């Protein structure tokens, strides 16, 4: 793929999320990121020619295919122009001074909650709370500033939103990989269904 110096790339989430990191890792140089609240928002940006590319997670080595993305892409026509595998390392984050004994709820994207199922099962008093994005959950608990709510996200999110890392590497699989595709709008009616079993 020709990586444009000034490419505009839409992703789902907020700065510090794994999709955001995948954008930076793939494009390497100058890139302008466009945050979207959900996966559909990434596709909408492409349809309206408001961005050059979109990036979407399609599969995780622990939790499997991301069905919501597959369902959305089956309704539209896009070209897959690149792929990247991102090693995902989850951490439990809390506000300053929080400890395990304070926690009653843990926020994160449903995929991250699934990927940390073994860790969460060791804390049955904690209630998992599905949120639209991992880094979004970090932003949320930072704003709430409550010791009783924690989140699962990456260390970059902890730094951006001023949170303490209560425990690192809580994912079930130490080789936890999420596969991302980079897409752009198809000029012709090329079908997404050629994603294949490799992704």
Rosetta blueprint (number, residue, H / E / L):
1 X L
2 X L
3 X L
4 X L
5 X L
6 X L
7 X E
8 X E
9 X E
10 X E
11 X E
12 X E
13 X L
14 X L
15 X L
16 X L
17 X L
18 X H
19 X H
20 X H
21 X H
22 X H
23 X H
24 X H
25 X H
26 X H
27 X H
28 X L
29 X L
30 X L
31 X E
32 X E
33 X E
34 X E
35 X E
36 X E
37 X L
38 X L
39 X H
40 X H
41 X H
42 X H
43 X H
44 X H
45 X H
46 X H
47 X H
48 X L
49 X L
50 X L
51 X L
52 X L
53 X E
54 X E
55 X E
56 X E
57 X E
58 X E
59 X E
60 X E
61 X L
62 X L
63 X L
64 X E
65 X E
66 X L
67 X H
68 X H
69 X H
70 X H
71 X H
72 X H
73 X H
74 X L
75 X L
76 X L
77 X L
78 X E
79 X E
80 X E
81 X E
82 X E
83 X E
84 X E
85 X E
86 X E
87 X E
88 X L
89 X L
90 X L
91 X E
92 X E
93 X E
94 X E
95 X L
96 X L
97 X L
98 X L
99 X L
100 X H
101 X H
102 X H
103 X L
104 X L
105 X E
106 X E
107 X E
108 X E
109 X L
110 X H
111 X H
112 X H
113 X H
114 X H
115 X H
116 X L
117 X H
118 X H
119 X H
120 X H
121 X H
122 X L
123 X L
124 X L
125 X L
126 X L
127 X E
128 X E
129 X E
130 X E
131 X L
132 X L
133 X L
134 X H
135 X H
136 X H
137 X H
138 X H
139 X H
140 X H
141 X H
142 X H
143 X H
144 X H
145 X L
146 X L
147 X L
148 X L
149 X E
150 X E
151 X E
152 X E
153 X E
154 X L
155 X H
156 X H
157 X H
158 X H
159 X H
160 X H
161 X L
162 X L
163 X L
164 X E
165 X E
166 X E
167 X E
168 X L
169 X L
170 X L
171 X L
172 X L
173 X L
174 X L
175 X L
176 X L
177 X E
178 X E
179 X E
180 X E
181 X E
182 X E
183 X E
184 X E
185 X E
186 X L
187 X L
188 X L
189 X L
190 X L
191 X L
192 X H
193 X H
194 X H
195 X H
196 X L
197 X L
198 X L
199 X L
